[in-house]
């Protein structure tokens, strides 16, 4: 009996699939996320919504606002307040020194200069405090749920926090801007001489993911810290935040964003490599539906044509675990009452893609043609809308008929009396 039980247990063990995905992904950072930048799908998360200190990854938001609200050719004059408030990493800006906004932006995102962040904030808004309000507003617009900025550079403050999820959204948003993207993909930049400096400043990024040949050990293999296809984005470090990194990689026609918060030393890059390897090795972007794909014919009420063809409005993609490619189902949902007139491009309903009883993606179904109202149905509707007139007419005819009958009877009686 005991031998039989053992054999059964061994068979169960051998036949049960070994889970080798996210369950066994060891990430040292306290908060982490891997997001598909094209679909916004979260592929992996660890404490993704936990409030943590973002350190200089804060500068992603500062850079976004500088690009959207400023002019890169603007000349920015440094004042005493900026110099006095500067702490931590800086490029030694001096009172009265003049640089372009573009130069300050490169210093912000490549050298991670805190004085540059302050100078940008004051130039854009006239006040650092006003700029901070803009940072918080923009974070909410992008979709951040648990972010609160107190300064534009990420120096520690107990009320200055964000999450891995929120920073992934900011990174995703920022990388859609060509100016931002073209800066963070570089790891060096030179600021030429200024009216206060006789020598150029040579800047270098701390984001070794885009350039370092130093080796780290990934699953027993020594590999360079530089990751193939890395395109940015921003590092950060304070004693309380520890090592932070928001990264992006473009590889195999896919764009992934990773965030690691509160890691330490080389573990920061180990974590980031593991996340990207996990995403590229186990998932792929699959098109579930195609723009202009025929979905079906739909009934049209009161239309000159009784049906209209529906197609998908846009491509629909999703990052799928390779083991689940054949498990997706689709469900078509139409509007309750599709009525003419219909214009080409009008929404007729939507299609849902379902995996493991969860809706993983949706797409609008639109009309391929214009459908006018059927004139007969319009007349019929007008008649129905004036039903009270028919009631009135019937009542009137009944009364008229009664009146004529009474009159006829009276005439008949009057004749009989004469005879």
C-alpha positions in Angstrom: 0.0 0.0 0.0 2.8 2.4 0.9 4.6 1.6 -2.3 1.5 2.3 -4.3 1.1 5.7 -2.6 4.7 6.6 -3.3 4.4 5.6 -7.0 1.3 7.8 -7.3 3.1 10.8 -5.7 6.0 10.3 -8.0 3.7 10.2 -11.0 1.9 13.4 -9.9 5.2 15.1 -9.5 6.5 14.1 -12.9 3.2 14.9 -14.7 2.7 18.3 -13.0 4.1 21.3 -15.0 7.0 23.0 -13.3 6.3 26.6 -12.6 9.3 28.5 -13.9 7.9 32.0 -14.4 7.3 34.9 -12.1 6.8 32.7 -9.0 10.5 31.9 -9.0 11.7 35.3 -10.1 13.8 36.6 -7.2 14.0 40.4 -7.1 16.1 42.1 -4.4 14.4 45.5 -4.7 11.5 46.2 -2.4 9.3 47.4 -5.2 9.5 46.3 -8.9 7.4 46.1 -12.0 7.8 45.1 -15.7 5.4 46.8 -18.1 4.8 46.4 -21.8 5.2 50.0 -23.0 3.1 49.4 -26.1 0.1 47.8 -24.4 0.4 49.1 -20.8 0.1 45.5 -19.7 1.8 44.6 -16.4 3.9 41.5 -16.9 5.4 41.2 -13.5 5.0 43.2 -10.2 6.3 43.1 -6.7 4.9 45.6 -4.3 4.1 47.7 -7.4 1.7 50.1 -5.5 3.8 50.4 -2.3 4.8 54.0 -1.6 8.6 54.2 -1.7 11.1 57.0 -2.1 11.9 57.6 -5.8 15.2 59.5 -5.4 16.4 61.0 -8.7 13.9 59.0 -10.8 11.8 62.0 -9.8 13.7 63.9 -12.6 11.7 62.0 -15.2 8.7 64.2 -14.3 10.9 67.3 -14.2 12.1 66.5 -17.7 8.6 65.9 -19.0 7.5 69.3 -17.9 10.6 71.1 -19.1 10.1 69.7 -22.6 6.3 70.2 -22.8 6.3 73.7 -21.2 9.6 75.2 -22.2 11.6 76.1 -25.3 15.0 74.2 -25.6 16.6 77.3 -27.0 15.6 79.5 -24.0 18.5 81.1 -22.1 18.2 80.4 -18.4 19.9 82.7 -15.9 20.9 81.1 -12.6 20.1 83.1 -9.5 21.2 82.9 -5.8 18.2 80.9 -4.7 19.1 78.0 -7.0 22.7 77.9 -5.7 21.7 78.2 -2.1 19.1 75.4 -2.3 21.4 73.0 -4.1 22.5 69.8 -2.3 23.8 66.5 -3.5 24.7 65.9 -7.2 25.3 69.2 -9.1 27.2 70.8 -12.0 28.3 73.8 -10.0 26.0 76.4 -11.4 26.9 79.9 -10.4 24.7 83.0 -9.8 24.4 84.9 -13.1 25.5 82.0 -15.2 23.6 81.5 -18.4 22.8 78.2 -20.1 20.2 77.0 -22.5 17.3 75.0 -21.3 18.5 72.1 -23.5 21.9 72.1 -21.7 20.1 72.1 -18.3 17.8 69.3 -19.5 20.8 67.1 -20.4 22.5 67.9 -17.1 19.2 66.9 -15.4 18.7 63.5 -17.1 22.3 62.4 -17.8 24.4 63.8 -14.9 21.3 63.9 -12.6 22.2 67.5 -11.5 20.0 68.7 -8.6 20.9 72.4 -9.3 19.8 71.9 -12.9 16.4 70.6 -11.7 15.9 73.7 -9.5 16.9 76.0 -12.4 14.5 74.3 -14.8 11.7 74.5 -12.2 12.1 78.2 -11.6 12.5 78.9 -15.3 9.3 77.1 -16.3 7.1 78.3 -13.5 8.8 81.4 -12.0 8.6 79.6 -8.7 9.9 76.2 -7.5 6.7 75.6 -5.5 4.4 76.3 -8.5 6.5 73.9 -10.5 6.0 71.2 -7.8 2.3 71.7 -8.1 2.5 71.1 -11.8 4.5 67.9 -11.2 1.8 66.5 -9.0 -1.0 67.5 -11.5 0.9 66.0 -14.4 1.5 62.7 -12.5 -2.3 62.4 -11.9 -3.0 63.1 -15.6 -0.7 60.4 -16.6 -2.4 57.9 -14.2 -0.2 57.9 -11.1 -2.2 56.7 -8.1 0.2 57.0 -5.2 2.7 59.7 -6.0 3.4 63.0 -4.2 6.3 65.2 -5.1 7.9 67.8 -2.8 10.8 68.9 -4.9 11.9 68.6 -8.6 15.1 66.6 -7.9 14.3 63.7 -5.6 16.3 64.7 -2.5 14.8 62.9 0.5 11.7 64.2 2.1 9.3 62.0 4.1 6.4 63.2 2.0 8.1 62.8 -1.3 7.2 59.3 -2.6 6.0 57.3 -5.6 5.5 53.7 -6.5 7.0 51.3 -9.1 3.7 51.3 -11.0 3.4 55.1 -11.1 7.1 55.5 -12.2 6.5 53.0 -15.0 3.6 55.1 -16.3 5.8 58.2 -16.2 8.6 56.4 -18.0 6.2 55.1 -20.6 4.8 58.5 -21.1 8.2 60.2 -21.3 9.6 57.7 -23.8 6.8 58.7 -26.3 8.5 62.1 -26.6 11.3 62.1 -29.1 13.3 64.9 -27.3 13.2 63.0 -24.0 14.0 59.7 -25.6 17.0 61.1 -27.6 18.5 62.5 -24.4 18.2 59.5 -22.1 19.6 57.0 -24.6 23.0 58.8 -24.3 25.4 58.4 -21.4 27.6 61.4 -22.1 27.1 65.0 -22.9 29.2 68.1 -23.0 28.1 71.6 -21.9 30.3 74.2 -23.6 32.0 77.1 -21.8 29.6 79.7 -20.4 29.8 83.3 -19.3 30.9 82.0 -15.9 32.9 78.8 -16.8 36.1 78.8 -19.0 36.1 75.1 -19.5 33.4 72.7 -20.8 31.6 70.4 -18.5 31.8 66.7 -19.4 28.7 64.8 -18.1 28.3 61.0 -17.7 25.3 59.0 -16.7 25.1 56.6 -13.8 22.8 54.3 -15.8 25.3 51.5 -16.6 22.6 49.5 -18.2 23.2 51.5 -21.5 27.0 51.3 -21.6 28.9 49.3 -18.9 31.0 46.3 -19.9 31.5 45.3 -16.2 30.2 41.8 -15.6 27.4 40.6 -13.3 26.3 37.1 -12.5 22.9 36.2 -13.9 21.8 32.6 -13.2 25.4 31.5 -13.1 26.5 33.3 -16.3 28.8 36.4 -16.3 27.2 39.0 -18.5 27.9 42.7 -19.1 25.7 45.2 -17.2 24.9 46.8 -20.5 21.6 45.3 -21.8 21.0 44.8 -25.5 18.5 47.3 -26.7 18.5 49.5 -23.6 17.3 53.0 -24.3 17.3 54.7 -20.9 15.9 56.0 -18.6 16.9 57.3 -15.1 18.8 56.2 -12.0 18.3 57.4 -8.4 20.0 57.0 -5.1 19.6 58.4 -1.5 20.4 56.7 1.7 16.8 56.1 2.5 15.6 55.4 -1.1 18.7 53.3 -1.8 19.3 52.3 -5.4 16.5 53.0 -7.9 16.3 52.5 -11.6 13.6 53.1 -14.3 14.7 51.4 -17.5 13.5 50.9 -21.0 14.5 48.3 -23.6 13.6 48.1 -27.3 14.2 44.5 -28.5 12.5 42.0 -30.9 10.0 44.7 -31.9 8.9 45.2 -28.3 9.2 48.0 -25.8 9.4 47.1 -22.2 9.7 49.3 -19.1 11.1 48.1 -15.8 11.2 49.8 -12.4 13.2 48.7 -9.4 13.0 50.6 -6.2 15.0 50.3 -2.9 17.6 47.8 -4.2 21.3 48.0 -3.5 24.6 48.0 -5.3 24.8 45.7 -8.3 21.6 44.0 -7.2 19.9 46.9 -8.9 21.2 45.8 -12.3 20.7 42.1 -11.5 17.1 42.9 -10.7 16.7 44.8 -14.0 18.3 42.1 -16.1 16.1 39.4 -14.5 12.9 41.5 -15.2 13.8 42.1 -18.9 14.9 38.5 -19.4 11.7 37.3 -17.9 9.6 39.5 -20.2 11.5 38.7 -23.4 12.0 35.0 -22.8 8.5 34.1 -21.6 6.2 36.6 -23.3 5.6 37.9 -26.8 3.5 40.6 -28.2 0.6 38.9 -30.0 -1.9 40.7 -32.2 -5.3 39.5 -31.1 -7.1 41.6 -33.7 -6.3 43.8 -36.7 -7.4 47.2 -37.8 -10.2 46.8 -40.4 -10.7 43.1 -39.5 -14.2 42.0 -40.5 -16.2 41.1 -37.4 -19.7 40.5 -38.7 -23.0 42.0 -40.0 -25.3 43.8 -37.6 -29.0 44.4 -37.8 -30.0 48.1 -38.2 -33.4 49.4 -37.1 -35.2 51.8 -39.4 -32.3 51.7 -41.9 -32.5 51.9 -45.6 -30.4 48.8 -45.4 -31.3 46.2 -42.8 -27.7 45.3 -42.0 -24.3 47.0 -41.7 -20.9 45.4 -41.7 -18.7 45.9 -38.6 -14.9 45.9 -38.5 -12.3 46.5 -35.8 -11.2 50.1 -35.4 -7.6 49.5 -34.2 -5.0 46.8 -33.9 -5.3 45.0 -30.5 -2.1 43.6 -29.0 -1.3 41.8 -25.8 1.9 40.4 -24.2 1.1 36.8 -23.8 2.8 34.0 -21.8 3.9 31.7 -24.6 2.0 28.8 -23.0 -1.3 30.6 -23.3 -1.4 31.5 -26.9 -4.2 29.1 -27.7 -6.3 29.7 -24.7 -7.8 33.1 -25.6 -11.5 33.4 -26.4 -13.4 36.3 -27.9 -16.8 37.7 -27.2 -18.7 40.2 -29.4 -20.9 42.8 -27.6 -23.2 45.0 -29.7 -25.2 48.0 -28.8 -28.6 47.2 -27.5 -30.4 49.1 -30.3 -28.5 50.0 -33.5 -30.6 52.6 -35.3 -30.2 54.5 -38.5 -28.9 57.0 -39.4 -25.4 55.5 -39.1 -22.2 57.1 -40.3 -19.1 55.2 -41.4 -16.9 54.9 -38.4 -19.7 54.9 -35.8 -19.3 52.5 -33.0 -21.6 49.4 -33.2 -20.2 47.6 -30.2 -17.0 46.1 -28.9 -15.1 42.8 -28.8 -13.6 41.4 -25.7 -10.6 39.0 -25.5 -10.8 36.6 -22.5 -8.1 34.6 -20.9 -8.7 32.5 -17.7 -12.1 34.2 -17.3 -10.5 37.6 -17.3 -10.9 40.3 -20.0 -7.4 41.1 -21.1 -8.2 43.5 -24.0 -11.0 45.3 -25.7 -11.5 46.8 -29.1 -14.2 49.0 -30.7 -16.3 47.6 -33.6 -17.2 50.3 -36.1 -19.5 50.7 -39.1 -18.1 50.3 -42.6 -20.8 52.4 -44.3 -23.3 55.2 -44.0 -26.9 53.9 -43.5 -29.7 56.4 -44.0 -33.1 56.2 -42.4 -35.7 54.2 -44.3 -38.3 56.8 -45.5 -41.2 54.4 -44.8 -40.0 53.8 -41.3 -39.8 57.5 -40.8 -43.4 58.0 -41.9 -44.5 55.1 -39.7 -42.7 56.6 -36.7 -44.3 60.0 -37.4 -47.7 58.3 -37.4 -46.9 56.5 -34.2 -45.7 59.7 -32.6 -49.1 61.4 -33.5 -51.3 58.6 -32.0 -53.3 61.1 -30.0 -54.5 62.7 -33.3 -55.9 59.3 -34.4 -57.7 58.9 -31.1 -59.1 62.4 -31.4 -60.2 61.6 -35.0 -61.9 58.4 -34.0 -63.7 60.1 -31.1 -64.7 62.9 -33.5 -66.1 60.4 -36.1 -68.0 58.5 -33.4 -69.6 61.6 -32.1 -70.4 62.8 -35.7 -71.9 59.4 -36.5 -74.0 59.6 -33.3 -75.1 63.1 -34.2 -76.1 62.2 -37.7 -78.1 59.2 -36.5 -80.0 61.3 -34.0 -80.7 63.9 -36.6 -81.9 61.2 -39.0 -84.3 59.8 -36.3 -85.6 63.2 -35.6 -86.4 63.8 -39.3 -88.1 60.5 -39.5 -90.3 61.3 -36.5 -91.1 64.7 -37.9 -92.4 63.2 -41.1 -94.6 60.7 -39.4 -96.3 63.4 -37.4 -97.4 65.2 -40.6 -99.1 62.1 -41.8 
